[in-house]
Structures are given as C-alpha cells and as structure tokens.
C-alpha cells in the first residue's frame, strides 16, 4: 500500500496551493483529481485576485495564462425593461501588480498544476476518491476508485469542492440544505477582440466586470455576471436551489432570460457559444461552515463553504485556506503529531484570517435576503421606475414627479416596511 506525507483530494485552487506549499517544503504529496486533468471540471465566474498566489509564488503572474486585468467594475440593477448602472474605474487598477484578472479555469488550473508538479507533488487525474481510511477513529488515508486504490497518508486535505462527501463521511458536517447552495450556469461566448474593446471601452489587456442583480435572476436570490476575456465573454447567472425549486425554473432558462435582457443582449450580439458549464456554489457562509479539522484530516476551499458571494470572492479564499492548511500540516509534521488537537492549529489560523473575518461580517446576509426577496424584484423595479420618471421630460414639475414616485412606492410597499427592509439589509452587511 502506497504511503504519502499528505494526500490532497481535489485539484482546484485550494488543493493545488496546499500541495504546492507542502511539496515546496519537501513533503511527499499526492493529489487526486476526478477530472481528465486539473481544471477539466473546475468552474467559477472567472475572476482571480493576485495576492494569494503572489504571496507564495513571487514570480506570479509570470507566464500564467491570464485573460485581462480588471480596470473597471460595474453593477447593474435590472428591471425587465431598464438597467440602473453604477461603476468604478481607476488608474490604480491599471498599474502592476494588477488587483485581479479574468481567467479560464481549464487553462489556469492546468498551469497551476504544472507548478505543483515542478515542486515535486504527484498529481493523479481521472481518479475518484470514494472514501476515507481510518484507524482507531483517525483518518489515515483514502480509498480511490481504482485497482489497489487504498493510499495511506499522515494527513488528508479535503479540497473536493462544495459536495464535500468526505467531509460528511468524516462527521464534520451533516447533509447540505438547499438554502446553502446556489446552482450557477455559465457560457463562454466567443467575440472578436476588437468588439470586446469597443463595447466595454477598454484596450490591450484591460478588462471589465459587470455584476447583475434584480431581473437578472427573475427576482430570486442570486446574481448574474459578464466578464471580459481576451476573445470571449464569461456570461453566467446563479440562484439558490431552494428558489429554483420553489419557482420551478431551470437554470438554463434563467441564463437565456438574462442574455435576452435589452441591456445585455447588445453586448453579446454576434457572439458564438463555445462552452457551457454548470456548478454548485456554496452560499451558506459561516452558518454552514463545517468543522475544519479532525484527527488526520483538514477541510479547505468550497468544501469548507469559504465563499464571500457579496464581494465575488471564492478562489482567493480557497487559495488562502490551502496555504493555511499546508502550514498546519508542516507544523504537525515537525512535531510528529497529526492528532485533532495538533491540527486544530488550522482552525485557529482560519479564525484569525480574512476568511473568517469577512464571513463573520456577512454571516446573516444570505439568511436575511432569502427572507426579503423584494430586494431582487420590487426594489429594482422601483429604482428603475424612479429613474425613468425623473429623466422623462413631459411638462410635469420635478416636485410632481417626486410625488408620483412616492405614491407608487407606497402603493407597493408601506414606508414603515421599506424602512425596516433597508435597516435590516444594512444590519446584515454592516
């Protein structure tokens, strides 16, 4: 039976970073990946922040297959016929080191895996890990779905993604609930580079992100997005599984609805869909976070619910968790102690990091907006109605127009309820 210092299950950002740090420090590491290659099955919106990798790879970005560095971030609040738009564009984001980039995961993860192999780790693709090996209650390895599939290790790092079957088997959490997950779909739509630069007002490697709210999700809890790549757009939308089930809406129909919106369709005109993908996104945050360690095992990335959906942060938190997990393993290796008490060092490191601090700040956000979904239907409609009314010149005075707006708002929601809504929203994110 093969034996490693560490086995990592999953070759996404968290697992690859953990494997890189461990192998770079001389440990014998194996990474199991169920896809044909790292990145083959990995999906995210497509924005990668610079700092997590730059801290462990000083040469990053180097020759990394990055698409565009983002100089402008936009938010559109949609009603069926209108879009209220806000944006921030800054020269600060157009100077190296760039804050963030768009990436295509099939290319980026493959590149990162090459760096992991160069550091000395063994990556084993096309292999599904089907269970854990235990000895007196301690995790001592994994069982892979192949001949002679039992592999022993001092520690197992579960980087298996949101489904987290090993996390459940280890007793670190129970079954996931529908409100803790979103179903997201995404297309890569090919467009000439010149069309992208013209439509998004960028040049060279500059890029733009657009986050879409309101009618983008037909009033359900969730968001849509459009991100610029070199010669394509990443276009996607996601909503909670509970809402999709309750409304009987197929995620693909939701994407088609978004693409047909009058503010979105002109950006996609003439594009050709090259890829279609679907993915589950952890939305439960701190309320759904499992225990992060047990004897012989650590949990990182999406498997640990480490996603800050409000700020579109997932991959960066995953990579940070992978680094913290690797540091905990190196400490345990030095002490020769992989007990629950020793590996709890990782829990403490996460709690002291930006991962926990941000998830704690927004711990009530998803629960609040799930109970107050008029923020995704009623209020986007009212906002766009108010903007249209004030910008229409029809002989009515501006004071009269204000009275019309207030009358329409009161007709649809009382002033007291609106006050409670926005005060509650502020408290959920403050």
WOHU-V717365 format. One record per backbone hydrogen bond with DSSP energy under -0.5 kcal/mol. NH is the residue of the N-H (numbers start at 1). CO is the residue of the C=O. E is the energy in kcal/mol with one decimal. If there is no record, write none. Layout:
nh=NH co=CO e=E
nh=NH co=CO e=E
This chain:
nh=2 co=150 e=-0.6
nh=4 co=152 e=-2.2
nh=5 co=28 e=-1.6
nh=6 co=28 e=-1.8
nh=7 co=155 e=-2.2
nh=8 co=30 e=-3.1
nh=9 co=157 e=-2.7
nh=10 co=8 e=-0.8
nh=10 co=32 e=-2.9
nh=16 co=12 e=-2.8
nh=17 co=13 e=-2.2
nh=18 co=14 e=-2.2
nh=19 co=15 e=-2.5
nh=20 co=16 e=-2.5
nh=21 co=17 e=-2.5
nh=22 co=18 e=-2.2
nh=23 co=19 e=-2.9
nh=24 co=20 e=-2.9
nh=25 co=21 e=-1.0
nh=26 co=23 e=-2.1
nh=27 co=22 e=-2.3
nh=29 co=27 e=-0.7
nh=30 co=6 e=-1.9
nh=31 co=122 e=-3.1
nh=32 co=8 e=-2.8
nh=33 co=124 e=-2.4
nh=40 co=37 e=-2.6
nh=48 co=46 e=-0.5
nh=48 co=101 e=-3.4
nh=50 co=99 e=-2.4
nh=54 co=50 e=-2.0
nh=55 co=51 e=-1.6
nh=56 co=52 e=-0.7
nh=56 co=53 e=-0.8
nh=57 co=53 e=-3.1
nh=60 co=57 e=-2.5
nh=64 co=61 e=-3.0
nh=66 co=64 e=-2.1
nh=67 co=102 e=-2.9
nh=69 co=205 e=-1.9
nh=70 co=100 e=-2.2
nh=71 co=207 e=-2.5
nh=72 co=207 e=-1.1
nh=73 co=88 e=-2.4
nh=74 co=209 e=-2.8
nh=75 co=86 e=-2.8
nh=76 co=211 e=-3.0
nh=77 co=84 e=-2.9
nh=78 co=76 e=-0.7
nh=78 co=213 e=-2.5
nh=79 co=82 e=-2.1
nh=82 co=79 e=-0.8
nh=84 co=77 e=-2.6
nh=85 co=83 e=-0.6
nh=86 co=75 e=-2.4
nh=88 co=73 e=-2.0
nh=90 co=71 e=-1.7
nh=93 co=90 e=-1.2
nh=94 co=91 e=-1.6
nh=95 co=92 e=-0.7
nh=101 co=48 e=-2.7
nh=102 co=68 e=-2.4
nh=103 co=46 e=-2.3
nh=104 co=65 e=-0.5
nh=105 co=103 e=-0.6
nh=107 co=104 e=-1.2
nh=108 co=104 e=-2.7
nh=109 co=105 e=-2.5
nh=110 co=105 e=-0.5
nh=110 co=106 e=-0.5
nh=111 co=107 e=-2.0
nh=112 co=108 e=-2.6
nh=113 co=109 e=-2.4
nh=114 co=110 e=-1.6
nh=115 co=111 e=-1.5
nh=116 co=112 e=-1.8
nh=117 co=113 e=-2.5
nh=118 co=114 e=-2.3
nh=119 co=115 e=-1.4
nh=120 co=116 e=-0.5
nh=120 co=117 e=-1.4
nh=121 co=116 e=-1.9
nh=122 co=29 e=-2.7
nh=123 co=121 e=-0.5
nh=124 co=31 e=-3.7
nh=124 co=122 e=-0.5
nh=125 co=123 e=-0.6
nh=126 co=35 e=-3.1
nh=127 co=33 e=-2.2
nh=129 co=127 e=-0.5
nh=130 co=128 e=-0.6
nh=130 co=143 e=-2.5
nh=131 co=143 e=-1.1
nh=133 co=141 e=-2.5
nh=135 co=138 e=-2.4
nh=138 co=135 e=-1.6
nh=139 co=295 e=-2.5
nh=140 co=133 e=-2.9
nh=141 co=133 e=-0.8
nh=142 co=151 e=-2.6
nh=143 co=131 e=-2.8
nh=144 co=142 e=-0.6
nh=144 co=149 e=-2.2
nh=145 co=128 e=-3.3
nh=146 co=144 e=-2.2
nh=149 co=146 e=-0.9
nh=151 co=142 e=-2.8
nh=152 co=2 e=-2.7
nh=153 co=140 e=-2.4
nh=154 co=4 e=-1.2
nh=155 co=5 e=-0.9
nh=156 co=296 e=-2.3
nh=157 co=7 e=-2.9
nh=158 co=156 e=-0.6
nh=158 co=298 e=-3.3
nh=159 co=9 e=-1.9
nh=159 co=157 e=-1.0
nh=164 co=161 e=-0.9
nh=168 co=164 e=-1.9
nh=169 co=165 e=-2.5
nh=170 co=166 e=-2.4
nh=171 co=168 e=-1.5
nh=172 co=167 e=-2.2
nh=173 co=167 e=-0.6
nh=180 co=177 e=-2.1
nh=181 co=178 e=-1.4
nh=182 co=281 e=-2.3
nh=183 co=239 e=-2.7
nh=184 co=182 e=-0.6
nh=184 co=279 e=-2.9
nh=185 co=237 e=-2.4
nh=186 co=277 e=-2.6
nh=187 co=235 e=-3.0
nh=188 co=275 e=-2.0
nh=189 co=187 e=-0.7
nh=189 co=233 e=-2.8
nh=190 co=188 e=-0.6
nh=190 co=272 e=-3.1
nh=191 co=231 e=-1.5
nh=196 co=192 e=-1.9
nh=197 co=193 e=-2.5
nh=198 co=194 e=-2.1
nh=199 co=195 e=-2.6
nh=200 co=196 e=-2.2
nh=201 co=197 e=-0.7
nh=202 co=197 e=-1.7
nh=206 co=203 e=-2.3
nh=207 co=69 e=-1.9
nh=209 co=72 e=-2.0
nh=210 co=226 e=-2.1
nh=211 co=74 e=-2.4
nh=212 co=224 e=-2.6
nh=213 co=76 e=-2.6
nh=215 co=78 e=-2.2
nh=215 co=213 e=-0.6
nh=216 co=213 e=-0.7
nh=217 co=214 e=-1.9
nh=218 co=215 e=-1.4
nh=219 co=214 e=-1.8
nh=220 co=217 e=-1.7
nh=222 co=220 e=-0.6
nh=223 co=238 e=-1.1
nh=224 co=212 e=-2.6
nh=225 co=236 e=-2.5
nh=226 co=210 e=-2.1
nh=227 co=234 e=-2.4
nh=228 co=208 e=-1.8
nh=229 co=232 e=-2.9
nh=233 co=189 e=-2.3
nh=234 co=227 e=-2.7
nh=235 co=187 e=-2.6
nh=235 co=233 e=-0.7
nh=236 co=225 e=-2.1
nh=237 co=185 e=-2.0
nh=238 co=223 e=-2.6
nh=239 co=183 e=-1.5
nh=240 co=221 e=-1.7
nh=241 co=178 e=-0.7
nh=241 co=181 e=-2.4
nh=242 co=178 e=-0.8
nh=244 co=240 e=-2.4
nh=245 co=241 e=-2.6
nh=246 co=242 e=-2.8
nh=247 co=243 e=-2.5
nh=248 co=244 e=-1.1
nh=249 co=244 e=-1.8
nh=253 co=250 e=-0.5
nh=254 co=250 e=-1.8
nh=255 co=251 e=-1.9
nh=256 co=252 e=-2.2
nh=257 co=253 e=-2.2
nh=258 co=254 e=-2.0
nh=259 co=255 e=-2.6
nh=260 co=256 e=-1.4
nh=261 co=258 e=-1.6
nh=264 co=261 e=-1.2
nh=265 co=261 e=-3.1
nh=267 co=264 e=-1.4
nh=268 co=264 e=-0.9
nh=268 co=265 e=-1.0
nh=269 co=265 e=-0.9
nh=271 co=268 e=-2.5
nh=272 co=190 e=-1.7
nh=274 co=188 e=-3.4
nh=275 co=188 e=-1.2
nh=277 co=186 e=-2.5
nh=279 co=184 e=-2.5
nh=281 co=182 e=-2.8
nh=283 co=180 e=-2.8
nh=283 co=281 e=-0.5
nh=284 co=180 e=-1.3
nh=287 co=284 e=-0.9
nh=288 co=285 e=-1.2
nh=289 co=285 e=-0.6
nh=289 co=286 e=-0.7
nh=291 co=172 e=-2.1
nh=294 co=297 e=-2.2
nh=296 co=338 e=-1.4
nh=297 co=294 e=-2.3
nh=298 co=156 e=-2.3
nh=299 co=292 e=-1.9
nh=300 co=158 e=-2.3
nh=303 co=300 e=-1.0
nh=304 co=301 e=-1.8
nh=305 co=302 e=-2.1
nh=306 co=301 e=-1.6
nh=307 co=305 e=-1.7
nh=308 co=313 e=-3.3
nh=309 co=307 e=-0.8
nh=311 co=308 e=-0.6
nh=312 co=309 e=-1.0
nh=313 co=308 e=-2.5
nh=314 co=312 e=-0.6
nh=318 co=314 e=-2.5
nh=319 co=315 e=-2.6
nh=320 co=316 e=-2.1
nh=321 co=317 e=-2.5
nh=322 co=318 e=-2.2
nh=323 co=319 e=-2.1
nh=324 co=320 e=-2.5
nh=325 co=321 e=-2.6
nh=326 co=322 e=-2.2
nh=327 co=323 e=-2.2
nh=328 co=324 e=-1.9
nh=329 co=325 e=-2.1
nh=330 co=326 e=-2.6
nh=331 co=327 e=-1.9
nh=332 co=328 e=-2.2
nh=333 co=329 e=-2.9
nh=334 co=330 e=-2.1
nh=335 co=331 e=-1.5
nh=336 co=332 e=-1.3
nh=337 co=332 e=-2.2
nh=343 co=339 e=-2.5
nh=344 co=340 e=-1.1
nh=345 co=342 e=-1.4
nh=346 co=343 e=-1.9
nh=347 co=343 e=-0.6
nh=348 co=344 e=-1.9
nh=349 co=345 e=-2.2
nh=350 co=346 e=-2.6
nh=351 co=347 e=-2.3
nh=352 co=348 e=-1.6
nh=353 co=350 e=-1.4
nh=356 co=350 e=-1.2
nh=357 co=353 e=-2.0
nh=358 co=354 e=-2.4
nh=359 co=355 e=-2.2
nh=360 co=356 e=-2.8
nh=361 co=357 e=-1.7
nh=362 co=358 e=-1.8
nh=363 co=360 e=-1.4
nh=365 co=362 e=-1.3
nh=366 co=362 e=-0.6
nh=368 co=364 e=-2.3
nh=369 co=365 e=-2.6
nh=370 co=366 e=-2.0
nh=371 co=367 e=-1.2
nh=371 co=368 e=-0.7
nh=372 co=368 e=-0.8
nh=375 co=372 e=-1.4
nh=376 co=373 e=-2.0
nh=377 co=374 e=-0.5
nh=379 co=374 e=-2.9
nh=381 co=377 e=-1.7
nh=382 co=378 e=-2.5
nh=383 co=379 e=-2.7
nh=384 co=380 e=-2.2
nh=385 co=381 e=-2.3
nh=386 co=382 e=-2.7
nh=387 co=383 e=-2.2
nh=388 co=384 e=-2.4
nh=389 co=385 e=-2.7
nh=390 co=386 e=-2.5
nh=391 co=387 e=-1.7
nh=392 co=388 e=-0.7
nh=392 co=389 e=-0.8
nh=393 co=391 e=-0.5
nh=394 co=392 e=-0.8
nh=401 co=397 e=-2.2
nh=402 co=398 e=-2.3
nh=403 co=399 e=-2.1
nh=404 co=400 e=-2.1
nh=405 co=401 e=-2.4
nh=406 co=402 e=-2.7
nh=407 co=403 e=-2.5
nh=408 co=404 e=-2.5
nh=409 co=405 e=-2.5
nh=410 co=406 e=-2.7
nh=411 co=407 e=-2.0
nh=412 co=408 e=-1.4
nh=413 co=409 e=-2.1
nh=418 co=414 e=-2.6
nh=419 co=415 e=-2.5
nh=420 co=416 e=-2.4
nh=421 co=417 e=-2.8
nh=422 co=418 e=-2.5
nh=423 co=419 e=-2.4
nh=424 co=420 e=-2.5
nh=425 co=421 e=-2.5
nh=426 co=422 e=-2.3
nh=427 co=423 e=-2.3
nh=428 co=424 e=-1.8
nh=429 co=425 e=-0.9
nh=429 co=426 e=-0.8
nh=430 co=426 e=-1.6
